[in-house]
């Protein structure tokens, strides 16, 4: 009789545990749908190809929700105009909105501060990893570009033989920047320089021959009294060119400013 009671006890316990498993809600994986706003002329994200902004494989964003804890998210899809991101490590409990996010994840320093590196890298000279910001009450994130873009359009035999470009300004164009409220009421904040930067940013080009002679560098918005570039070719020749030519140049957020450099000669 005792053996029967023990058997019934464990049978009931097993049924109870199975029932508890079925009744316990499984934690759903939060995904974020990410799109970008468009530049005035063309579109941009990790790849500026003047036709469509594409999220790439391996793209990461840093997202924080109501708990204020920053977490990295990785693309579930790529080569798409709208990408899905999921947490690299799923939070212990579901994090609610509102949400804010920074792209790329490496730019995040705090909810109010980012870092712009002193060098940018591209396989063809096109824009990669320009910093963006998004804020939303839901998991639908629309990213806006925090910077503007200096777009060099070179012509001539050497235009596609660039190894690196140094963009030189009259103030800091990289380093740590605070996100401050935009006076025009835009949900995308402005950048205010803090520290740790320099007035030179390097664009490293790893496969210029596959490009079309266009080279894009993201820099903070503002009015520059002096902008110039130093071009260094794969043939180990170089030249310097003034973009401002003694006149102030205004770079606006989310805007491409093209500079035509005809018949570049080293």
Secondary structure as GFF3:
##gff-version 3
##sequence-region A 1 266
A	DSSP	alpha_helix	2	23	.	.	.	ID=ss1
A	DSSP	beta_strand	31	36	.	.	.	ID=ss2
A	DSSP	beta_strand	60	64	.	.	.	ID=ss3
A	DSSP	beta_strand	71	75	.	.	.	ID=ss4
A	DSSP	beta_strand	83	87	.	.	.	ID=ss5
A	DSSP	beta_strand	99	103	.	.	.	ID=ss6
A	DSSP	three_ten_helix	105	107	.	.	.	ID=ss7
A	DSSP	beta_strand	108	110	.	.	.	ID=ss8
A	DSSP	beta_strand	113	116	.	.	.	ID=ss9
A	DSSP	beta_strand	119	122	.	.	.	ID=ss10
A	DSSP	beta_strand	132	136	.	.	.	ID=ss11
A	DSSP	beta_strand	140	145	.	.	.	ID=ss12
A	DSSP	beta_strand	147	154	.	.	.	ID=ss13
A	DSSP	beta_strand	162	169	.	.	.	ID=ss14
A	DSSP	beta_strand	175	180	.	.	.	ID=ss15
A	DSSP	beta_strand	190	195	.	.	.	ID=ss16
A	DSSP	beta_strand	200	205	.	.	.	ID=ss17
A	DSSP	three_ten_helix	208	210	.	.	.	ID=ss18
A	DSSP	beta_strand	214	220	.	.	.	ID=ss19
A	DSSP	beta_strand	222	224	.	.	.	ID=ss20
A	DSSP	beta_strand	227	233	.	.	.	ID=ss21
A	DSSP	beta_strand	238	242	.	.	.	ID=ss22
A	DSSP	beta_strand	249	251	.	.	.	ID=ss23
A	DSSP	beta_strand	256	261	.	.	.	ID=ss24
###
